[in-house]
Amino acid sequence: MKNSGYEGRQDGIRTWVTPTIDTFDNLYRDREYEITMSIPEFTCVCPKTGLPDFATLTLTYYPDQKCIELKSFKEYTLAFRNQGIFHENVVNKMVDDIVASIKPRKLKLVGVFNARGGIKTTVTRNYPNT
């Protein structure tokens, strides 16, 4: 099998320290309700070519004690702009970070990455895993 040149390029992603996602108290924690955020201009970098990757991310979550503060979430997503990261790792890293910040009742993140080489990639992760 041909060496793809990707080995080791993502080893630090799980421990990459990203900006803090600020939160605020959910005053309606006695109710189950849904919050959806769309990030239509998300960018990161292909870890192999160094070229930009573009995506629309859609986050849907059911808050418990805390909600995501939008300005800090925008700054959080901007940290990915210069990061070499696979599409699959973007979605998984973000879910890990969001869950650590707000501990939602449930959450779903869908990343729809623009076509590259004729292939459009969609990555979905649910929390808790379903």
Phi and psi in radians as a Rosetta constraint file:
Dihedral C 1 N 2 CA 2 C 2 CIRCULARHARMONIC -1.244 0.35
Dihedral N 2 CA 2 C 2 N 3 CIRCULARHARMONIC 2.420 0.35
Dihedral C 2 N 3 CA 3 C 3 CIRCULARHARMONIC -1.236 0.35
Dihedral N 3 CA 3 C 3 N 4 CIRCULARHARMONIC 2.164 0.35
Dihedral C 3 N 4 CA 4 C 4 CIRCULARHARMONIC -1.413 0.35
Dihedral N 4 CA 4 C 4 N 5 CIRCULARHARMONIC -0.284 0.35
Dihedral C 4 N 5 CA 5 C 5 CIRCULARHARMONIC 1.402 0.35
Dihedral N 5 CA 5 C 5 N 6 CIRCULARHARMONIC 0.144 0.35
Dihedral C 5 N 6 CA 6 C 6 CIRCULARHARMONIC -1.635 0.35
Dihedral N 6 CA 6 C 6 N 7 CIRCULARHARMONIC -0.249 0.35
Dihedral C 6 N 7 CA 7 C 7 CIRCULARHARMONIC -0.948 0.35
Dihedral N 7 CA 7 C 7 N 8 CIRCULARHARMONIC 2.261 0.35
Dihedral C 7 N 8 CA 8 C 8 CIRCULARHARMONIC 1.416 0.35
Dihedral N 8 CA 8 C 8 N 9 CIRCULARHARMONIC -0.160 0.35
Dihedral C 8 N 9 CA 9 C 9 CIRCULARHARMONIC -1.277 0.35
Dihedral N 9 CA 9 C 9 N 10 CIRCULARHARMONIC -0.286 0.35
Dihedral C 9 N 10 CA 10 C 10 CIRCULARHARMONIC -2.079 0.35
Dihedral N 10 CA 10 C 10 N 11 CIRCULARHARMONIC 0.137 0.35
Dihedral C 10 N 11 CA 11 C 11 CIRCULARHARMONIC -0.989 0.35
Dihedral N 11 CA 11 C 11 N 12 CIRCULARHARMONIC -0.591 0.35
Dihedral C 11 N 12 CA 12 C 12 CIRCULARHARMONIC -1.624 0.35
Dihedral N 12 CA 12 C 12 N 13 CIRCULARHARMONIC 0.042 0.35
Dihedral C 12 N 13 CA 13 C 13 CIRCULARHARMONIC -1.090 0.35
Dihedral N 13 CA 13 C 13 N 14 CIRCULARHARMONIC -0.754 0.35
Dihedral C 13 N 14 CA 14 C 14 CIRCULARHARMONIC -1.128 0.35
Dihedral N 14 CA 14 C 14 N 15 CIRCULARHARMONIC -0.461 0.35
Dihedral C 14 N 15 CA 15 C 15 CIRCULARHARMONIC -1.843 0.35
Dihedral N 15 CA 15 C 15 N 16 CIRCULARHARMONIC 0.046 0.35
Dihedral C 15 N 16 CA 16 C 16 CIRCULARHARMONIC -1.039 0.35
Dihedral N 16 CA 16 C 16 N 17 CIRCULARHARMONIC 2.200 0.35
Dihedral C 16 N 17 CA 17 C 17 CIRCULARHARMONIC -1.512 0.35
Dihedral N 17 CA 17 C 17 N 18 CIRCULARHARMONIC 1.936 0.35
Dihedral C 17 N 18 CA 18 C 18 CIRCULARHARMONIC -1.691 0.35
Dihedral N 18 CA 18 C 18 N 19 CIRCULARHARMONIC 2.886 0.35
Dihedral C 18 N 19 CA 19 C 19 CIRCULARHARMONIC -1.036 0.35
Dihedral N 19 CA 19 C 19 N 20 CIRCULARHARMONIC 2.641 0.35
Dihedral C 19 N 20 CA 20 C 20 CIRCULARHARMONIC -1.160 0.35
Dihedral N 20 CA 20 C 20 N 21 CIRCULARHARMONIC 2.408 0.35
Dihedral C 20 N 21 CA 21 C 21 CIRCULARHARMONIC -1.664 0.35
Dihedral N 21 CA 21 C 21 N 22 CIRCULARHARMONIC 1.909 0.35
Dihedral C 21 N 22 CA 22 C 22 CIRCULARHARMONIC -1.238 0.35
Dihedral N 22 CA 22 C 22 N 23 CIRCULARHARMONIC 2.699 0.35
Dihedral C 22 N 23 CA 23 C 23 CIRCULARHARMONIC -2.316 0.35
Dihedral N 23 CA 23 C 23 N 24 CIRCULARHARMONIC 2.949 0.35
Dihedral C 23 N 24 CA 24 C 24 CIRCULARHARMONIC -2.455 0.35
Dihedral N 24 CA 24 C 24 N 25 CIRCULARHARMONIC 2.758 0.35
Dihedral C 24 N 25 CA 25 C 25 CIRCULARHARMONIC -1.140 0.35
Dihedral N 25 CA 25 C 25 N 26 CIRCULARHARMONIC 2.374 0.35
Dihedral C 25 N 26 CA 26 C 26 CIRCULARHARMONIC -1.461 0.35
Dihedral N 26 CA 26 C 26 N 27 CIRCULARHARMONIC 1.869 0.35
Dihedral C 26 N 27 CA 27 C 27 CIRCULARHARMONIC -1.304 0.35
Dihedral N 27 CA 27 C 27 N 28 CIRCULARHARMONIC -0.211 0.35
Dihedral C 27 N 28 CA 28 C 28 CIRCULARHARMONIC -2.009 0.35
Dihedral N 28 CA 28 C 28 N 29 CIRCULARHARMONIC 0.670 0.35
Dihedral C 28 N 29 CA 29 C 29 CIRCULARHARMONIC -1.174 0.35
Dihedral N 29 CA 29 C 29 N 30 CIRCULARHARMONIC -0.208 0.35
Dihedral C 29 N 30 CA 30 C 30 CIRCULARHARMONIC -1.380 0.35
Dihedral N 30 CA 30 C 30 N 31 CIRCULARHARMONIC -0.075 0.35
Dihedral C 30 N 31 CA 31 C 31 CIRCULARHARMONIC -2.078 0.35
Dihedral N 31 CA 31 C 31 N 32 CIRCULARHARMONIC 2.544 0.35
Dihedral C 31 N 32 CA 32 C 32 CIRCULARHARMONIC -1.657 0.35
Dihedral N 32 CA 32 C 32 N 33 CIRCULARHARMONIC 2.097 0.35
Dihedral C 32 N 33 CA 33 C 33 CIRCULARHARMONIC -2.515 0.35
Dihedral N 33 CA 33 C 33 N 34 CIRCULARHARMONIC 2.847 0.35
Dihedral C 33 N 34 CA 34 C 34 CIRCULARHARMONIC -1.933 0.35
Dihedral N 34 CA 34 C 34 N 35 CIRCULARHARMONIC 2.421 0.35
Dihedral C 34 N 35 CA 35 C 35 CIRCULARHARMONIC -2.102 0.35
Dihedral N 35 CA 35 C 35 N 36 CIRCULARHARMONIC 2.276 0.35
Dihedral C 35 N 36 CA 36 C 36 CIRCULARHARMONIC -2.148 0.35
Dihedral N 36 CA 36 C 36 N 37 CIRCULARHARMONIC 2.305 0.35
Dihedral C 36 N 37 CA 37 C 37 CIRCULARHARMONIC -2.159 0.35
Dihedral N 37 CA 37 C 37 N 38 CIRCULARHARMONIC 2.424 0.35
Dihedral C 37 N 38 CA 38 C 38 CIRCULARHARMONIC -2.060 0.35
Dihedral N 38 CA 38 C 38 N 39 CIRCULARHARMONIC 2.344 0.35
Dihedral C 38 N 39 CA 39 C 39 CIRCULARHARMONIC -2.103 0.35
Dihedral N 39 CA 39 C 39 N 40 CIRCULARHARMONIC 1.565 0.35
Dihedral C 39 N 40 CA 40 C 40 CIRCULARHARMONIC -1.398 0.35
Dihedral N 40 CA 40 C 40 N 41 CIRCULARHARMONIC -0.131 0.35
Dihedral C 40 N 41 CA 41 C 41 CIRCULARHARMONIC -2.148 0.35
Dihedral N 41 CA 41 C 41 N 42 CIRCULARHARMONIC 0.604 0.35
Dihedral C 41 N 42 CA 42 C 42 CIRCULARHARMONIC -1.186 0.35
Dihedral N 42 CA 42 C 42 N 43 CIRCULARHARMONIC 2.417 0.35
Dihedral C 42 N 43 CA 43 C 43 CIRCULARHARMONIC -2.369 0.35
Dihedral N 43 CA 43 C 43 N 44 CIRCULARHARMONIC 2.582 0.35
Dihedral C 43 N 44 CA 44 C 44 CIRCULARHARMONIC -2.547 0.35
Dihedral N 44 CA 44 C 44 N 45 CIRCULARHARMONIC -2.941 0.35
Dihedral C 44 N 45 CA 45 C 45 CIRCULARHARMONIC -2.196 0.35
Dihedral N 45 CA 45 C 45 N 46 CIRCULARHARMONIC 2.415 0.35
Dihedral C 45 N 46 CA 46 C 46 CIRCULARHARMONIC -1.145 0.35
Dihedral N 46 CA 46 C 46 N 47 CIRCULARHARMONIC 2.183 0.35
Dihedral C 46 N 47 CA 47 C 47 CIRCULARHARMONIC -1.213 0.35
Dihedral N 47 CA 47 C 47 N 48 CIRCULARHARMONIC -0.259 0.35
Dihedral C 47 N 48 CA 48 C 48 CIRCULARHARMONIC -1.624 0.35
Dihedral N 48 CA 48 C 48 N 49 CIRCULARHARMONIC -0.824 0.35
Dihedral C 48 N 49 CA 49 C 49 CIRCULARHARMONIC -1.710 0.35
Dihedral N 49 CA 49 C 49 N 50 CIRCULARHARMONIC -0.372 0.35
Dihedral C 49 N 50 CA 50 C 50 CIRCULARHARMONIC 1.376 0.35
Dihedral N 50 CA 50 C 50 N 51 CIRCULARHARMONIC 0.067 0.35
Dihedral C 50 N 51 CA 51 C 51 CIRCULARHARMONIC -1.470 0.35
Dihedral N 51 CA 51 C 51 N 52 CIRCULARHARMONIC 2.683 0.35
Dihedral C 51 N 52 CA 52 C 52 CIRCULARHARMONIC -1.234 0.35
Dihedral N 52 CA 52 C 52 N 53 CIRCULARHARMONIC 2.525 0.35
Dihedral C 52 N 53 CA 53 C 53 CIRCULARHARMONIC -1.976 0.35
Dihedral N 53 CA 53 C 53 N 54 CIRCULARHARMONIC 2.455 0.35
Dihedral C 53 N 54 CA 54 C 54 CIRCULARHARMONIC -2.084 0.35
Dihedral N 54 CA 54 C 54 N 55 CIRCULARHARMONIC 2.537 0.35
Dihedral C 54 N 55 CA 55 C 55 CIRCULARHARMONIC -2.685 0.35
Dihedral N 55 CA 55 C 55 N 56 CIRCULARHARMONIC 2.810 0.35
Dihedral C 55 N 56 CA 56 C 56 CIRCULARHARMONIC -1.911 0.35
Dihedral N 56 CA 56 C 56 N 57 CIRCULARHARMONIC 2.138 0.35
Dihedral C 56 N 57 CA 57 C 57 CIRCULARHARMONIC -1.841 0.35
Dihedral N 57 CA 57 C 57 N 58 CIRCULARHARMONIC 2.371 0.35
Dihedral C 57 N 58 CA 58 C 58 CIRCULARHARMONIC -2.168 0.35
Dihedral N 58 CA 58 C 58 N 59 CIRCULARHARMONIC 2.042 0.35
Dihedral C 58 N 59 CA 59 C 59 CIRCULARHARMONIC -1.858 0.35
Dihedral N 59 CA 59 C 59 N 60 CIRCULARHARMONIC 2.208 0.35
Dihedral C 59 N 60 CA 60 C 60 CIRCULARHARMONIC -2.190 0.35
Dihedral N 60 CA 60 C 60 N 61 CIRCULARHARMONIC 2.198 0.35
Dihedral C 60 N 61 CA 61 C 61 CIRCULARHARMONIC -2.503 0.35
Dihedral N 61 CA 61 C 61 N 62 CIRCULARHARMONIC 2.735 0.35
Dihedral C 61 N 62 CA 62 C 62 CIRCULARHARMONIC -1.937 0.35
Dihedral N 62 CA 62 C 62 N 63 CIRCULARHARMONIC 1.865 0.35
Dihedral C 62 N 63 CA 63 C 63 CIRCULARHARMONIC -1.234 0.35
Dihedral N 63 CA 63 C 63 N 64 CIRCULARHARMONIC 2.709 0.35
Dihedral C 63 N 64 CA 64 C 64 CIRCULARHARMONIC -1.948 0.35
Dihedral N 64 CA 64 C 64 N 65 CIRCULARHARMONIC -1.746 0.35
Dihedral C 64 N 65 CA 65 C 65 CIRCULARHARMONIC -1.406 0.35
Dihedral N 65 CA 65 C 65 N 66 CIRCULARHARMONIC -0.493 0.35
Dihedral C 65 N 66 CA 66 C 66 CIRCULARHARMONIC -2.247 0.35
Dihedral N 66 CA 66 C 66 N 67 CIRCULARHARMONIC 2.699 0.35
Dihedral C 66 N 67 CA 67 C 67 CIRCULARHARMONIC -2.112 0.35
Dihedral N 67 CA 67 C 67 N 68 CIRCULARHARMONIC 2.781 0.35
Dihedral C 67 N 68 CA 68 C 68 CIRCULARHARMONIC -1.418 0.35
Dihedral N 68 CA 68 C 68 N 69 CIRCULARHARMONIC 2.289 0.35
Dihedral C 68 N 69 CA 69 C 69 CIRCULARHARMONIC -1.464 0.35
Dihedral N 69 CA 69 C 69 N 70 CIRCULARHARMONIC 2.222 0.35
Dihedral C 69 N 70 CA 70 C 70 CIRCULARHARMONIC -1.165 0.35
Dihedral N 70 CA 70 C 70 N 71 CIRCULARHARMONIC -0.732 0.35
Dihedral C 70 N 71 CA 71 C 71 CIRCULARHARMONIC -1.092 0.35
Dihedral N 71 CA 71 C 71 N 72 CIRCULARHARMONIC -0.787 0.35
Dihedral C 71 N 72 CA 72 C 72 CIRCULARHARMONIC -1.173 0.35
Dihedral N 72 CA 72 C 72 N 73 CIRCULARHARMONIC -0.559 0.35
Dihedral C 72 N 73 CA 73 C 73 CIRCULARHARMONIC -1.176 0.35
Dihedral N 73 CA 73 C 73 N 74 CIRCULARHARMONIC -0.660 0.35
Dihedral C 73 N 74 CA 74 C 74 CIRCULARHARMONIC -1.075 0.35
Dihedral N 74 CA 74 C 74 N 75 CIRCULARHARMONIC -0.801 0.35
Dihedral C 74 N 75 CA 75 C 75 CIRCULARHARMONIC -1.105 0.35
Dihedral N 75 CA 75 C 75 N 76 CIRCULARHARMONIC -0.647 0.35
Dihedral C 75 N 76 CA 76 C 76 CIRCULARHARMONIC -1.050 0.35
Dihedral N 76 CA 76 C 76 N 77 CIRCULARHARMONIC -0.859 0.35
Dihedral C 76 N 77 CA 77 C 77 CIRCULARHARMONIC -1.138 0.35
Dihedral N 77 CA 77 C 77 N 78 CIRCULARHARMONIC -0.561 0.35
Dihedral C 77 N 78 CA 78 C 78 CIRCULARHARMONIC -1.143 0.35
Dihedral N 78 CA 78 C 78 N 79 CIRCULARHARMONIC -0.405 0.35
Dihedral C 78 N 79 CA 79 C 79 CIRCULARHARMONIC -1.104 0.35
Dihedral N 79 CA 79 C 79 N 80 CIRCULARHARMONIC -0.390 0.35
Dihedral C 79 N 80 CA 80 C 80 CIRCULARHARMONIC -1.388 0.35
Dihedral N 80 CA 80 C 80 N 81 CIRCULARHARMONIC -0.256 0.35
Dihedral C 80 N 81 CA 81 C 81 CIRCULARHARMONIC -0.941 0.35
Dihedral N 81 CA 81 C 81 N 82 CIRCULARHARMONIC -0.679 0.35
Dihedral C 81 N 82 CA 82 C 82 CIRCULARHARMONIC -1.902 0.35
Dihedral N 82 CA 82 C 82 N 83 CIRCULARHARMONIC 0.203 0.35
Dihedral C 82 N 83 CA 83 C 83 CIRCULARHARMONIC -1.618 0.35
Dihedral N 83 CA 83 C 83 N 84 CIRCULARHARMONIC 2.201 0.35
Dihedral C 83 N 84 CA 84 C 84 CIRCULARHARMONIC -1.319 0.35
Dihedral N 84 CA 84 C 84 N 85 CIRCULARHARMONIC 1.975 0.35
Dihedral C 84 N 85 CA 85 C 85 CIRCULARHARMONIC -2.718 0.35
Dihedral N 85 CA 85 C 85 N 86 CIRCULARHARMONIC 2.393 0.35
Dihedral C 85 N 86 CA 86 C 86 CIRCULARHARMONIC -1.228 0.35
Dihedral N 86 CA 86 C 86 N 87 CIRCULARHARMONIC 2.659 0.35
Dihedral C 86 N 87 CA 87 C 87 CIRCULARHARMONIC -0.961 0.35
Dihedral N 87 CA 87 C 87 N 88 CIRCULARHARMONIC -0.780 0.35
Dihedral C 87 N 88 CA 88 C 88 CIRCULARHARMONIC -1.057 0.35
Dihedral N 88 CA 88 C 88 N 89 CIRCULARHARMONIC -0.659 0.35
Dihedral C 88 N 89 CA 89 C 89 CIRCULARHARMONIC -1.302 0.35
Dihedral N 89 CA 89 C 89 N 90 CIRCULARHARMONIC -0.530 0.35
Dihedral C 89 N 90 CA 90 C 90 CIRCULARHARMONIC -0.988 0.35
Dihedral N 90 CA 90 C 90 N 91 CIRCULARHARMONIC -0.945 0.35
Dihedral C 90 N 91 CA 91 C 91 CIRCULARHARMONIC -1.129 0.35
Dihedral N 91 CA 91 C 91 N 92 CIRCULARHARMONIC -0.789 0.35
Dihedral C 91 N 92 CA 92 C 92 CIRCULARHARMONIC -1.163 0.35
Dihedral N 92 CA 92 C 92 N 93 CIRCULARHARMONIC -0.723 0.35
Dihedral C 92 N 93 CA 93 C 93 CIRCULARHARMONIC -1.110 0.35
Dihedral N 93 CA 93 C 93 N 94 CIRCULARHARMONIC -0.775 0.35
Dihedral C 93 N 94 CA 94 C 94 CIRCULARHARMONIC -1.093 0.35
Dihedral N 94 CA 94 C 94 N 95 CIRCULARHARMONIC -0.784 0.35
Dihedral C 94 N 95 CA 95 C 95 CIRCULARHARMONIC -1.079 0.35
Dihedral N 95 CA 95 C 95 N 96 CIRCULARHARMONIC -0.765 0.35
Dihedral C 95 N 96 CA 96 C 96 CIRCULARHARMONIC -1.004 0.35
Dihedral N 96 CA 96 C 96 N 97 CIRCULARHARMONIC -0.798 0.35
Dihedral C 96 N 97 CA 97 C 97 CIRCULARHARMONIC -1.173 0.35
Dihedral N 97 CA 97 C 97 N 98 CIRCULARHARMONIC -0.724 0.35
Dihedral C 97 N 98 CA 98 C 98 CIRCULARHARMONIC -1.168 0.35
Dihedral N 98 CA 98 C 98 N 99 CIRCULARHARMONIC -0.781 0.35
Dihedral C 98 N 99 CA 99 C 99 CIRCULARHARMONIC -1.068 0.35
Dihedral N 99 CA 99 C 99 N 100 CIRCULARHARMONIC -0.711 0.35
Dihedral C 99 N 100 CA 100 C 100 CIRCULARHARMONIC -1.113 0.35
Dihedral N 100 CA 100 C 100 N 101 CIRCULARHARMONIC -0.565 0.35
Dihedral C 100 N 101 CA 101 C 101 CIRCULARHARMONIC -1.372 0.35
Dihedral N 101 CA 101 C 101 N 102 CIRCULARHARMONIC -0.790 0.35
Dihedral C 101 N 102 CA 102 C 102 CIRCULARHARMONIC -2.064 0.35
Dihedral N 102 CA 102 C 102 N 103 CIRCULARHARMONIC -0.222 0.35
Dihedral C 102 N 103 CA 103 C 103 CIRCULARHARMONIC 0.808 0.35
Dihedral N 103 CA 103 C 103 N 104 CIRCULARHARMONIC 1.110 0.35
Dihedral C 103 N 104 CA 104 C 104 CIRCULARHARMONIC -1.232 0.35
Dihedral N 104 CA 104 C 104 N 105 CIRCULARHARMONIC 2.852 0.35
Dihedral C 104 N 105 CA 105 C 105 CIRCULARHARMONIC -1.125 0.35
Dihedral N 105 CA 105 C 105 N 106 CIRCULARHARMONIC -0.786 0.35
Dihedral C 105 N 106 CA 106 C 106 CIRCULARHARMONIC -2.760 0.35
Dihedral N 106 CA 106 C 106 N 107 CIRCULARHARMONIC 2.836 0.35
Dihedral C 106 N 107 CA 107 C 107 CIRCULARHARMONIC -2.734 0.35
Dihedral N 107 CA 107 C 107 N 108 CIRCULARHARMONIC 2.608 0.35
Dihedral C 107 N 108 CA 108 C 108 CIRCULARHARMONIC -2.464 0.35
Dihedral N 108 CA 108 C 108 N 109 CIRCULARHARMONIC 2.286 0.35
Dihedral C 108 N 109 CA 109 C 109 CIRCULARHARMONIC -2.154 0.35
Dihedral N 109 CA 109 C 109 N 110 CIRCULARHARMONIC 2.206 0.35
Dihedral C 109 N 110 CA 110 C 110 CIRCULARHARMONIC -2.067 0.35
Dihedral N 110 CA 110 C 110 N 111 CIRCULARHARMONIC 2.169 0.35
Dihedral C 110 N 111 CA 111 C 111 CIRCULARHARMONIC -1.926 0.35
Dihedral N 111 CA 111 C 111 N 112 CIRCULARHARMONIC 2.081 0.35
Dihedral C 111 N 112 CA 112 C 112 CIRCULARHARMONIC -1.902 0.35
Dihedral N 112 CA 112 C 112 N 113 CIRCULARHARMONIC 1.824 0.35
Dihedral C 112 N 113 CA 113 C 113 CIRCULARHARMONIC -1.629 0.35
Dihedral N 113 CA 113 C 113 N 114 CIRCULARHARMONIC 2.358 0.35
Dihedral C 113 N 114 CA 114 C 114 CIRCULARHARMONIC -1.016 0.35
Dihedral N 114 CA 114 C 114 N 115 CIRCULARHARMONIC 2.698 0.35
Dihedral C 114 N 115 CA 115 C 115 CIRCULARHARMONIC -1.064 0.35
Dihedral N 115 CA 115 C 115 N 116 CIRCULARHARMONIC 2.417 0.35
Dihedral C 115 N 116 CA 116 C 116 CIRCULARHARMONIC -2.390 0.35
Dihedral N 116 CA 116 C 116 N 117 CIRCULARHARMONIC 2.168 0.35
Dihedral C 116 N 117 CA 117 C 117 CIRCULARHARMONIC 1.101 0.35
Dihedral N 117 CA 117 C 117 N 118 CIRCULARHARMONIC 0.489 0.35
Dihedral C 117 N 118 CA 118 C 118 CIRCULARHARMONIC 1.439 0.35
Dihedral N 118 CA 118 C 118 N 119 CIRCULARHARMONIC 0.120 0.35
Dihedral C 118 N 119 CA 119 C 119 CIRCULARHARMONIC -2.104 0.35
Dihedral N 119 CA 119 C 119 N 120 CIRCULARHARMONIC 2.134 0.35
Dihedral C 119 N 120 CA 120 C 120 CIRCULARHARMONIC -1.705 0.35
Dihedral N 120 CA 120 C 120 N 121 CIRCULARHARMONIC 2.312 0.35
Dihedral C 120 N 121 CA 121 C 121 CIRCULARHARMONIC -1.970 0.35
Dihedral N 121 CA 121 C 121 N 122 CIRCULARHARMONIC 2.323 0.35
Dihedral C 121 N 122 CA 122 C 122 CIRCULARHARMONIC -2.118 0.35
Dihedral N 122 CA 122 C 122 N 123 CIRCULARHARMONIC 2.214 0.35
Dihedral C 122 N 123 CA 123 C 123 CIRCULARHARMONIC -2.111 0.35
Dihedral N 123 CA 123 C 123 N 124 CIRCULARHARMONIC 2.245 0.35
Dihedral C 123 N 124 CA 124 C 124 CIRCULARHARMONIC -2.186 0.35
Dihedral N 124 CA 124 C 124 N 125 CIRCULARHARMONIC 2.352 0.35
Dihedral C 124 N 125 CA 125 C 125 CIRCULARHARMONIC -2.346 0.35
Dihedral N 125 CA 125 C 125 N 126 CIRCULARHARMONIC 2.363 0.35
Dihedral C 125 N 126 CA 126 C 126 CIRCULARHARMONIC -1.911 0.35
Dihedral N 126 CA 126 C 126 N 127 CIRCULARHARMONIC 2.574 0.35
Dihedral C 126 N 127 CA 127 C 127 CIRCULARHARMONIC -2.319 0.35
Dihedral N 127 CA 127 C 127 N 128 CIRCULARHARMONIC 2.333 0.35
Dihedral C 127 N 128 CA 128 C 128 CIRCULARHARMONIC -1.077 0.35
Dihedral N 128 CA 128 C 128 N 129 CIRCULARHARMONIC 2.809 0.35
Dihedral C 128 N 129 CA 129 C 129 CIRCULARHARMONIC -1.022 0.35
Dihedral N 129 CA 129 C 129 N 130 CIRCULARHARMONIC 2.185 0.35
